[in-house]
Amino acid sequence: MILWLDAILVVVLALAIDRYIGELPNSVHPLRWMGNLLGFIDRHVRDRGSRKAIAAGFLSYLLVFVIFTGVGLLLTSLVRYGFDAAFGEPVGTVAWIVLTAVLFKMSFAIFSFRKHCDPICADLDAGRVEDAAAKVQMIVSRNTKGMDAEHISSSCCETVTENLVDSVYSPVLYFGVFGYPGAMMFRCANLMDAMWGYLNEKYSNLGRFPARFDDVLGFLTSRVSPYFIALAGMMLGMDWRASVPAAKAEHGKTPSPNSGWSMTAAAAVLGISMEKKGVYVMGTGPMPTTDDVRRCCRLIELSAMLFLLTVGLILYGAVGIQVQLFIEDTIFGFWGSVF
């Protein structure tokens, strides 16, 4: 294996899969299986008011991380060694590259934003505001019934910009540093935060560890996001200079300690305002139109690709691929000694 070349092929192939194939059906996606397992655990936790619930949340994270990371690494190691033994090294290496790229792709999503937003924009352009409000309910947690066109467009822009860090930057960064285990380390914490990260009686203890861990893992990536948004904005001819100052000034408007950085930076570059009624208003421009939603998707897609093809690719070629191969060798060696 020529590691730097293999790393390039893995990252570029994962990007191509995301662009031209997209997501697996929800029924067979590993994140769905992970959610089902967490749902099973949730239904069987009884004591939610003590430290036992905090421990249960931590142990639940370890369980899903070990299961889903272990299965993926076992498959990649078996493919690499098994195909090498059966067909020769080039075949085993190619199969490993393809499988690793597929697994990596499952941890991030760049072009899915547009697939969600395009039908909403089409409804708004055709004057079907109620239909658009029903569709936007699928991508936001707020009540969208009766929402006007401006706030529907704002909801799209908010979702796209907020999810940039969680859906791309963070899994890509940790994949770059630790390989597939790094991507899963973040993805498990992020999914558990989405399911259990609520400050209520049911989840305040159970979801404490994954929520805090998700905040920690997203700390760096959220704060570098304005710089990549600025770079993408410059390439697209937008107001890129406004990105970093706006993010520094307004990032604290969101309840989340991390999501405000990318949201305020993008709003400034696009020259729009985004409003979640009763929670925040960010930006100084007019409320967005459907054209702004499409501009937002282009901005976020380009900034995501820039991060993937620079930070992610360089780190994975220098560090992450070696970490992943070392863990694979350890797993395969243990598997061989047992069986």
Secondary structure, DSSP 8 states (H G I E B T S, - for coil): --HHHHHHHHHHHHHHHHHHT----GGG-HHHHHHHHHHHHHHT----SSHHHHHHHHHHHHHHHHHHHHHHHHHHHHHHHHHHHHH-HHHHHHHHHHHHHHHHHTT--STHHHHHHHHHHHHHHTT-HHHHHHHHTTT-SS--TT--HHHHHHHHHHHHHHHHIIIIIHHHHHHHHHSHHHHHHHHHHHHHHHHH--SSTTTTTTTHHHHHHHHHHTHHHHHHHHHHHHHHHHHTTS-GGGHHHHHHHHGGGSSSTTHHHHHHHHHHHHT--EEETTTEEE-SS----HHHHHHHHHHHHHHHHHHIIIIIHHHIIIIIHHHHHHHHHHHHHHHHHH-
